[in-house]
Amino acid sequence: MVAAVIASGSALAHGGVVPAEPPSIINLALDWTFEPAVVLPLLVAALAWLRIVGRVDRAHPANPVPRRRTVAFLAGLVTIAVALLSGIERYESALFSIHMVQHVLLTMVAAPLIALGAPITTLLRAATPDIRRRLILPILHSRLLRVLSFPVVAWLVFAGVMWGSHFSPLFNAALESPAIHDLEHALYLVAGLLFWWPAVGLDPSPWRMSHPVRTMYVFLQMPQNTFLAVTILNSTVVLYAHYATTIRSWGPSVLEDQQIAGGVMWLTGDVLFLAGMAAILAGWMLHEKAREAIADRRVDRERAAIRIREARLAERLASERESR
C-alpha cells in the first residue's frame, strides 16, 4: 500500500495516507469508510432508540414520544457518522481545517441534537419501575453525576476541553495515534453532551436552570470560543508538528490551513451558539405562553365557579322572597 501511494505521488502522514487529490464537496460527501468501532455502536444506539420509543408509544398511546425528539436523536447519530466515517475523516489528518470541521460537528451539532432527543426522559419512561429504582435513578443521583452536571462545572469542562486539547500535546498525539484519536473524539462528544444537557433542559437533571439563565449560560461560552479561535487564527507559528511534517502537493500552506481552521471555529461556533440561544429564547416564549394558557384556564374555572355560586345565591334569595 505504501509503495502504491508513493508511486502515485502521495505521502504517508504519521496519522495515515494523505489523499492524492484535494478535498471537494463530492469526495467529502461520498468517500465513506466502514469502521466497525464507529458503525456498530451507532447502529446499536439507533435500533435501541427505535425500540425504546416503540415501547413507550405502545404503553402510552395518548402520550407518545414526540416525533421531533426521534428526528433530533437520529440526526445526532447521523452527524457523528458524517464526522467520523465520511470524507471528513479521510482528510482530517492532512488538513487542520477539516479536522476543525470534525470537532465542530461533534461538539456543536451532534451533542445538542442528541440532547434535544431527551434520551434520559425517554429511557425513564420505557424502563420498568424496578430498573428505574435500581439502576437509572442511582446513576442520575450519584455524586459524580451531580458534580459533572452542575452548570458551572459543565461549562468549565467544555471550555477546558477546547483549550486543553488545542494547546497541549494531546492534539498532536491524537494525529499520530489512532487510539488517542478515538479518545479525543469521545472527549469532545462527552464534553459537548455535558454542556448542552442543562442548556437544552429537556431531560431531568440534579440542577435546573430557568430559560434566562440558560440563555446566559450559552452566551458566555461564545466569547471563550471566539478568543480560542482568534488565538489559533492569529498564530504566526504552526501549532502542531504533525501538519508541519505532512507532505502534500495540493491545498493551502500549513499556516494558511491553520488560519482557515481558526476561522471555521470562530464563524461556525458563533453561528451555532447564536442558534442555540435563539432556540432557548423560542422555548422560553412557548413556555410563557403555556403558563399563560394554564393561568387563563384557572381564571376561567374560578369565574365559572363564581357564576355558579352567584346563580345559586340568586335562586336561594328568590325562593326566600317567594316563601314570604
C-alpha positions in Angstrom: 0.0 0.0 0.0 2.8 2.4 0.9 4.6 1.7 -2.3 1.4 2.3 -4.3 0.9 5.6 -2.5 4.4 6.8 -3.1 4.1 5.8 -6.8 1.0 7.8 -7.2 2.7 10.9 -5.8 1.1 10.9 -2.3 2.9 11.0 1.0 2.4 8.9 4.1 1.5 11.1 7.1 2.0 9.9 10.6 -1.7 9.6 11.1 -2.4 7.9 7.8 -2.1 8.2 4.0 -2.5 11.7 2.6 -5.1 11.6 -0.3 -3.7 12.2 -3.7 -6.3 14.7 -4.6 -7.5 17.8 -2.7 -10.8 17.7 -0.9 -14.0 18.6 -2.7 -17.7 18.6 -1.9 -18.0 15.3 -3.8 -15.3 13.3 -2.1 -16.0 14.8 1.3 -19.7 13.7 1.0 -19.3 10.4 -0.9 -16.0 9.0 0.2 -17.2 6.9 3.2 -15.4 4.2 5.1 -16.6 1.3 7.2 -15.1 1.4 10.7 -16.8 -1.2 12.9 -15.8 0.6 16.1 -17.9 3.5 15.0 -20.6 1.9 12.8 -21.7 -0.8 15.3 -22.2 1.5 18.3 -24.2 4.0 16.2 -26.3 1.2 14.7 -27.0 -0.3 18.1 -27.9 3.2 19.5 -30.3 3.8 16.6 -32.0 0.4 16.9 -32.2 0.7 20.7 -33.7 4.2 20.4 -36.4 3.0 18.0 -37.2 0.0 20.2 -37.5 2.2 23.3 -39.7 4.7 21.5 -41.9 2.0 20.3 -42.2 0.6 23.8 -43.2 4.0 25.2 -45.7 4.6 22.4 -47.4 1.3 22.9 -47.6 1.8 26.7 -48.8 5.4 26.4 -50.7 5.8 23.2 -52.3 9.1 24.4 -48.8 10.5 25.2 -46.3 9.1 22.8 -42.7 10.2 22.3 -42.8 13.4 20.2 -41.6 12.6 16.7 -39.3 15.7 16.7 -37.3 14.0 19.5 -36.7 10.9 17.5 -35.7 13.0 14.5 -33.3 15.0 16.6 -31.7 12.0 18.3 -31.2 10.1 15.0 -29.9 13.3 13.3 -27.3 13.5 16.1 -26.2 9.9 15.4 -26.0 10.7 11.6 -23.9 13.8 12.4 -21.5 11.6 14.3 -21.3 9.2 11.4 -20.6 12.2 9.0 -17.8 13.4 11.2 -16.1 10.1 11.7 -16.9 8.0 8.6 -17.3 10.4 5.7 -14.6 12.0 3.6 -14.0 14.4 6.5 -12.3 11.6 8.4 -10.1 10.8 5.4 -8.8 14.4 5.2 -8.6 15.4 8.8 -5.1 14.1 9.3 -3.9 16.2 6.2 -5.8 19.4 6.9 -6.3 21.1 10.3 -9.3 23.0 8.8 -11.0 19.7 8.0 -10.1 18.4 11.5 -11.8 21.5 13.0 -15.0 20.8 11.0 -15.0 17.3 12.5 -14.7 18.7 16.0 -17.4 21.3 15.4 -19.8 18.6 14.2 -19.2 16.5 17.3 -19.4 19.3 19.9 -21.8 21.8 18.4 -24.1 19.8 16.2 -24.3 16.1 17.3 -24.2 16.8 21.0 -27.2 19.3 21.1 -29.2 17.2 18.7 -28.8 14.2 21.0 -29.8 16.4 23.9 -32.9 17.6 22.0 -33.9 13.9 21.8 -34.3 13.9 25.6 -32.8 10.4 25.8 -32.9 10.2 29.7 -36.5 11.1 29.8 -37.3 8.5 27.1 -35.3 5.8 28.9 -37.1 6.6 32.2 -40.4 6.3 30.5 -39.5 2.9 28.9 -37.9 1.3 31.9 -39.7 -0.8 34.4 -40.1 0.7 37.9 -37.5 -1.8 39.2 -34.9 -0.8 36.6 -35.6 2.9 37.3 -35.2 2.4 41.0 -32.2 0.1 41.0 -30.2 1.4 38.0 -31.2 4.6 36.3 -32.1 6.8 39.3 -29.0 5.8 41.4 -26.8 6.9 38.4 -28.7 10.2 38.0 -28.4 10.9 41.7 -24.8 9.8 42.1 -22.3 12.3 43.4 -20.1 12.1 40.3 -23.0 13.0 38.0 -24.2 15.7 40.4 -20.8 17.3 40.2 -20.4 16.9 36.4 -23.9 18.1 35.6 -23.6 21.2 37.7 -23.8 24.0 35.1 -20.7 25.8 36.2 -18.7 22.6 36.1 -20.2 21.5 32.7 -19.3 25.0 31.3 -15.8 24.8 32.6 -15.3 21.2 31.3 -16.4 22.2 27.8 -14.1 25.3 27.7 -11.3 23.3 29.4 -11.5 20.5 26.8 -11.4 23.1 24.0 -8.4 24.9 25.3 -6.6 21.9 26.8 -6.8 19.8 23.6 -5.7 22.5 21.3 -2.8 23.8 23.5 -1.5 20.6 24.9 0.4 17.6 23.4 -3.0 15.7 23.2 -3.9 17.2 19.8 -0.7 16.3 18.0 -0.6 12.9 19.8 -4.2 12.2 18.5 -3.0 12.8 14.9 -0.2 10.3 15.4 -2.1 7.6 17.4 -5.4 6.0 16.3 -6.2 5.1 19.9 -5.6 8.6 21.2 -7.5 9.9 18.2 -10.6 7.9 19.3 -10.2 9.0 22.9 -10.1 12.6 21.7 -13.3 12.2 19.7 -15.0 10.6 22.8 -13.7 13.5 24.9 -15.2 16.1 22.6 -18.6 14.3 22.4 -18.9 13.8 26.1 -17.9 17.4 26.8 -20.5 18.6 24.3 -23.2 16.4 25.8 -22.4 17.7 29.3 -22.5 21.3 28.2 -25.7 21.0 26.2 -27.6 18.9 28.7 -28.5 21.7 31.0 -28.8 24.2 28.2 -31.4 22.2 26.3 -33.2 21.4 29.6 -35.5 18.6 28.3 -34.0 15.8 30.5 -34.2 15.6 34.3 -31.1 17.0 36.0 -29.9 17.5 39.6 -29.7 21.1 38.6 -32.3 23.1 36.8 -31.9 26.5 35.2 -34.5 28.9 34.1 -34.7 30.0 30.4 -32.9 33.3 31.0 -30.1 31.6 32.9 -29.8 29.0 30.2 -29.5 31.8 27.6 -26.7 33.4 29.6 -25.0 30.1 30.1 -24.7 29.5 26.3 -23.9 33.2 25.6 -21.0 33.2 28.0 -19.5 30.2 26.1 -19.3 32.2 22.9 -16.6 34.7 23.9 -14.2 32.0 25.1 -14.8 30.1 21.8 -14.1 33.2 19.8 -11.0 34.0 21.8 -9.6 30.5 21.3 -10.4 30.7 17.6 -8.8 34.1 17.2 -5.7 32.8 19.0 -5.4 30.0 16.5 -6.2 32.3 13.6 -3.5 34.9 14.6 -0.8 32.4 15.5 2.3 33.1 13.4 3.8 29.6 14.0 2.5 26.2 13.2 0.9 24.8 16.3 1.1 21.1 15.5 4.2 19.2 14.3 2.1 16.6 12.5 0.8 19.1 10.0 4.2 20.7 9.6 5.8 17.4 8.7 2.9 16.1 6.5 3.8 16.4 2.8 1.1 17.1 0.3 1.2 18.6 -3.2 -2.1 20.4 -3.0 -4.1 22.8 -0.9 -3.1 25.8 1.3 0.2 26.1 3.2 0.3 24.7 6.7 0.0 28.2 8.2 -2.9 29.2 5.9 -4.7 26.0 6.7 -4.3 26.7 10.4 -5.8 30.2 9.9 -8.7 28.7 8.0 -9.2 26.3 10.9 -9.4 29.3 13.3 -11.9 30.9 11.0 -14.0 27.8 11.0 -14.1 27.6 14.7 -14.8 31.3 15.1 -17.6 31.7 12.5 -19.4 28.4 12.8 -19.0 28.5 16.6 -20.6 31.9 16.9 -23.4 31.0 14.5 -24.2 27.8 16.3 -24.1 29.4 19.8 -26.4 32.1 18.5 -28.7 29.4 17.1 -28.7 27.7 20.4 -29.6 30.9 22.2 -32.4 31.6 19.7 -33.8 28.1 20.3 -33.7 28.7 24.1 -35.5 32.0 23.7 -38.1 30.5 21.5 -38.6 27.7 24.0 -38.9 30.4 26.7 -41.7 32.2 24.8 -43.5 28.9 24.3 -43.1 28.1 28.0 -44.6 31.5 28.9 -47.5 31.1 26.6 -48.2 27.7 28.1 -48.1 29.2 31.6 -50.4 32.0 30.5 -52.8 29.4 29.0 -52.8 27.4 32.3 -53.4 30.7 34.2 -56.2 31.7 31.9 -57.9 28.3 32.3 -57.6 28.5 36.1 -59.1 32.0 36.0 -61.9 30.7 33.7 -62.6 27.9 36.2 -62.7 30.3 39.1 -65.0 32.7 37.2 -67.3 29.8 36.3 -67.4 28.7 39.9 -68.2 32.3 41.0 -71.0 32.4 38.4 -72.4 29.2 39.7 -72.3 30.4 43.3 -74.0 33.7 42.2 -76.7 31.8 40.4 -77.3 29.5 43.4 -77.4 32.6 45.7 -79.9 34.3 43.4 -82.1 31.2 43.3 -82.0 30.9 47.1 -82.8 34.6 47.6 -85.7 34.3 45.1 -87.1 31.3 46.9 -86.9 33.1 50.2 -88.8 36.1 48.8 -91.4 33.7 47.4 -91.8 32.0 50.8 -92.6 35.3 52.4 
